[in-house]
């Protein structure tokens, strides 16, 4: 059995900002920026989203396991 997890350090802002993303994106500020996730452009958001997705770790494991 294998477990995979992902996380992105950051902080919560005082009030919602931005129109992009969904749910908590308007109040979460990832560690690498002063913008909320909802304020990030598509390239910045992809960086944030990819880092927090454990599925990337699963994919890498399966690729290595199957080779």
N, C-alpha and C positions, 0 to 999 in steps of 0.2 A: 504494500500500500504506500502511496506517495501523497504528500500534501504540498500544495502550492499556494502561496499568498503573495499579494502585492500591496504596496502602500506608497503614499506620497506625503512627505512631511509638509506642513503648511500651517496656516492659522485661519481663524474665522474673523471676518470683518465686522465692523459695528452695524453696517446696514447693507442691504443687497445692492449690487452694482452690476450693470451689464445686461445684455439681452440674449446672449448666446447660451449654449449648453442646455442643461435641464436641472430640475430639482435644486440641490444644494450648490450648484456651480456659481450662483450669484452671491454666495456668502463665503466661499472657500478661496483662499489665496495660496496657491502652491509655492513652495519654498524658493523657486528660481525666479520669481517675479513679484512686483507690487500690485499686479492686476488680479482681479478675481478670475476664476476659471471662465466665467461668462463673458469677460472682456477680452479674452485671448483671441488672436487671429487663428485661422485654421491650422497653420503650421505649429504654433505654440501649443494649441490645444491638443494636437496629435501627440506631441512630446509628453504632455501631462497625462493624457489618457493611456498611452502605451506603457508608461512607467507604472501606472497603478493597476494595469490589467494582469492578473496572474495567468491568463490564458497564453500570454507570450512565453512564460516559463514552461507551461505545459507543452506548447508547440516545440520549443527547443529541446525539451526532454525527449519527446516522442521522435523527433528527427534523429537525435543521437542514439536512442534506443533501437531504432529501426535500421540504422546503418551498420 
